[in-house]
Amino acid sequence: MRSLLESPRNSEADHNPPDHGQWESSDVIRELNSILSSPYFRSAGRCKQFLRYVVLNKLEGHTDRLKERVIGAELFKRPAGYATGEDPVVRVQAGEVRRRLERYYQSTPSASPLRIELPVGSYCPVFHTGPAAKLPEPETHPGISTGHPASRSKSYVRTASLLVFTAIVVFAGVAALNSLRRADVPKSMLEQFWGPAAASHQPILICIANVRKGSSDTGPRSSSPDRTDGTETITTPAAGENDDPEIVPAGDASVAIALSGLFGKLDRPSQLRIGAAATYEDLRDFPAVVIGGFNNKWTMQLASNLHFAFVWDHGEYMIREQAPGGKVWTTSLGAHGETVKDFAVVSRLIDSKTGQFTVTVAGIGPRGTQAAGEFVSSARYLEEGLANAPAHWQNRNLQILLETTVTDAVAGPPHVIARYTW
């Protein structure tokens, strides 16, 4: 069966005799292909990958590979000994696969007698015969004849029809009333701004960059304004014992903490990704907030072709309006070289390069990032900044250019100076 899997096995120690019940492997493969080509899986790349992985491993008898940590390492490229309690990527993906399988079989109950299911609490799929539809048996009562006169039968039909009609009218009326009541309670600006992320079944990723101490990288991602100030960083242990420690910008970390608290209030789970832990594959599969400007490679890639873009030009950091005659914004410095004015861009992307809802929160320097983080986590600032936004902005891509005055190394309130929607 090795030909069923793309990657060869290094050992047969984890091999158990395949147990497919009454089904041949070809039956299971045929059903798997039908599921993966259905609308419920066709565009869900990671769900397809997950289901194919567990089914093919089960067919080959490699059930020892159907463990959370093994799946995380082999399928999601996590380190071999990663903490599954802190990174529930396998559990989250398994839950999404179960939901999609349930919808598939609800929509096509008689397409095949074979069912592939992923039991709750397990990553080992089962193959079994779907439940046969049973016709309702006639209800009988002692002493009552089942042969009714035609007139009595018609009376029963009229009565039943009237009851059904009445129930439909009452239900429709209650639904309409509830709809009107919900319409009278408008969503807050925070709910409108973060609505696409809240609507997702997946947790929201919060991605911040790190800078390896002693790195020889002198490009704009590691040397943006104020990034090297020791008061602006948090040092964390590196992955290897002999590696240099990693530095997380404190301003970016404070924004991440604020957003995590906000998502908790909105009843949405979130996960933190630092540095290399945030992969492009993750950004394709989860709604995400990317924090930081020149120090975060994902911001630079996702926003590189947008209307307001971060540009490193002739040794200077700037935000440039990418349009004929477009403006340029750069930080202003005081008499002692300190930042006194910073600028930031919040990009709310319904249709991002990743295919997922993505928000970038980024300043030219750390003060701008802090101001942008305050903007997206505050109902007051969002209401002020979006009061005159174009109609239906909630369903469109949106960029907001912000300005903040810096006093004693503290960012002031964010002020909207420009917007762009498309």
Summary of the structure (lengths in Angstrom):
residues: 422
radius of gyration: 28.3
end to end distance: 50.4
largest distance: 102.9
contacts: 1216
relative contact order: 0.08
helix: 38%
strand: 20%
